[in-house]
Amino acid sequence: MDTSSTRLSLPSEPRAFGFFVDGAFVPAGPREVFERRSPGHDVPVTRIPKCTTGDLDMAVDAARAAFDDRRWSGLGGQARAAVLLKAGALIRERAEEIAYFETLENGKPISQARGEVAGCADMFDYASGLARSLHGDSFNNLGDGMLGLVTREPVGVVGIITPWNFPFLILCERVPYVLASGCTIVAKPSEVTSATTLILAEILTEAGLPDGCMNVVTGSGSTIGQALIEHPKVDMLSFTGSTAVGRRVVEAAGRTNFKKLGLELGGKNPQIVFADADLDDAADGVAFGIAFNTGQCCVSGSRLIVERPVADAFAQKVRDKLSRAVVGDPLDEATQIGAITTDAQNATILSYIEKGQAEGARLICGGTALDFGRGQYIAPTVFGDVTADMAIAREEIFGPVLTVMPFDTVEEAIAMANDTDYGLAASVWTKNIDKALMVTRRVQAGRFWVNTTLAGGPELPLGGFKQSGWGREAGMYGVEEYTQVKSVHVEIGKRTPWIA
Ligand code: NAD
């Protein structure tokens, strides 16, 4: 890798990974191997084993043993915090390698991947503090003869299934919090973006995490993912991905051991822009909100709901912004919009663009694939004349496709924002504090931004309303998700006898 130029070079050969069980890599050996080609260049970049269900059992047994003998949960918060802090430091040491593989497998711009990796190290720093501050409650108001305690106990073995759009970031919004709680982990990354999850397992072992506490199995969702969600020895599952697979997770939990679930699913997120907003700032935010990560972002602001008097002019501003975004080679440091991650996603986005035109929406910009000689790229696309019943306005496209719909009143804007099965995220742009707060309180979304978008960090919880999911990740809320509370009544002195 040549880090001195502004464009990193491609690897001379794909890097072969093993999967990770009980503190060590297990080489692929006789197993089938999945060769990942970089979506920005169409060259092989990694080789990942296709684990068998026997491999999964081995990983779950390791996590089970590590949890049941209390080698991790039995430690004090200080000892757990030390491991998490060290892991954060090691992520920083290996940041360039992690960002490189994230970009190669996912197709996101290298500058963006670097930013995400820095944010991930910070997640570990923050969660280390939570390992020490996680605590229960006490009731000394039950009379002199009784003391009530509420303790927080780690849930146990946690399965973590992640998607391909932010492989390392989404993982790190979960792993440090799960470990802070005292649970152990079996992670299954998306089959197309497994490398950085495997690197994290190695880092955690080097940081001093006891063997068996972090295991990674690789392979397809339909085999290994399905077996993980059905596994009777897994106590909780944190699933991040599509609403369709989320439904399967719920069914599998009901059919098997009623494992506790955390679900982070899809979104169709409104961006409400009032005429009194700083429209240049808002246009930049709306362009960022739809084109960041090529729109392959669960919280992307894909539905622009804009006050009618400024609607046309504002759509032009967004178009002007997008026309100046640098689309191209993800390994080029100047690139702002990279490649589409999978062939299937590329086809899905293009089919929605066709559908939008067939339904009568007006193409304001984009609407085509971009040809850079290799890889797959789509121009940021904006549709006007969109009506609420169109598929492009209702369904999650998961690509750089923005729909524009005008509104006349605050009530109408709120109703339009809530007219969706999803409730993941929303933004409002206005200089009027009353309007900002009214909209913030009434739009149903787990994450809300006022005069900004896609802001985040380790402190605030993440999660969705409605069909966007259950539970919360990150922040103190995120650690608490991986605990269950136990109530304890302690008799002080002699108990009043039942039979005299
Ligand atoms: P996906 O649901 O197809 O896959 C997600 C993960 O589930 C992958 O690891 C996949 O291998 C696995 N999987 C697939 N089938 C499975 C099965 N039957 N049993 C168990 N696991 C299975 O989603 P994707 O295409 O990777 O990601 C895109 C989707 O993820 C979008 O809908 C997006 O909104 C959502 N997403 C949500 C969030 C959030 O925080 N809410 C974040 C990122 C992505």
Residues whose N, C-alpha, C, O or C-beta is under 5 A from the ligand:
A	BS01	NAD	I161 T162 P163 W164 K188 P189 S190 E191 G219 S220 G221 S222 G225 Q226 I229 T240 G241 S242 T243 V245 R248 E264 L265 G266 G267 C298 S468
